Amino acid sequence: MNFVVCIKNPDYAASLEVRKIYQVLPDSTANRHQMIRIIDESGEDYLYPNSYFMPIELSAPLQQAILKMS
């Protein structure tokens, strides 16, 4: 399971919260275009620029806790 933290959100203030952790969904096509697929504030998955996020490593218990909250 991959997670990222949002570091900026120009033009997406309603969809992304800065400093919030988001789950990444695999999307090889998006990666080739410097995009990332995440589950945003709408609860749906959308593409956003990679530069809006930084990857983070979470312990297994923390990952499980975050996924339960979703």
N, C-alpha and C positions, 0 to 999 in steps of 0.2 A: 504494500500500500504506500502510495506517495502522497506527501503533503507539502504545501507551500504556504508562505505568509505573504499577504498583500503589502507592498511597500509604496504603491501609489495607485491612484484611480482616476486620472483625468478622463472626463467624458463618461465615466461609469459610476458616479457617486451613488446612484440608487441600486446598483448591482454589486458593488464591491466595497468592503470596509477595510480601510488601511489598518494594519496590525492584526487582522483576523487570519486565522488558519483555514485553508481550503483544501479539500480533497482533490487530487488530480486524477483524471480518467485517461487511460491510454488512448493516444490518437497519433499515429505515425505521420499522417498527412499534415496535421496541424504542426507537428514538430519541424517538418521541412520548411514551413512558412514562418518560423519563429513565433508560433502561437502555442497556447496551452489550453487544454480543455479542463474546466473545473465546474464544480457544482456551486453556483453563485447564490445570492440572497433570494432569488426566486424559487430555489429548490430544483432548478433545472440545470442541465449542463450546457455551457456555452464556451466559445473560444474568446480568448483575450491575449494580448501581447505578452510574450515571455518576460519582457522587461518590467512588468508590473508586479512580479513575484520573485521571491527568493526561496529556494528549496530548503526544507528543514527535515531533520531526523527526529522522530518521536519514538519513545519507548513503546513496546507492545501494549502495556496497560493503558497508556495515554491514547494510543490509536483507537483501542477498543472503546474507551470512554467517549472520545469525540464522535465515533461512528454511531454510538447509541443515542447521542444527542441529536443526530440528524433526522 
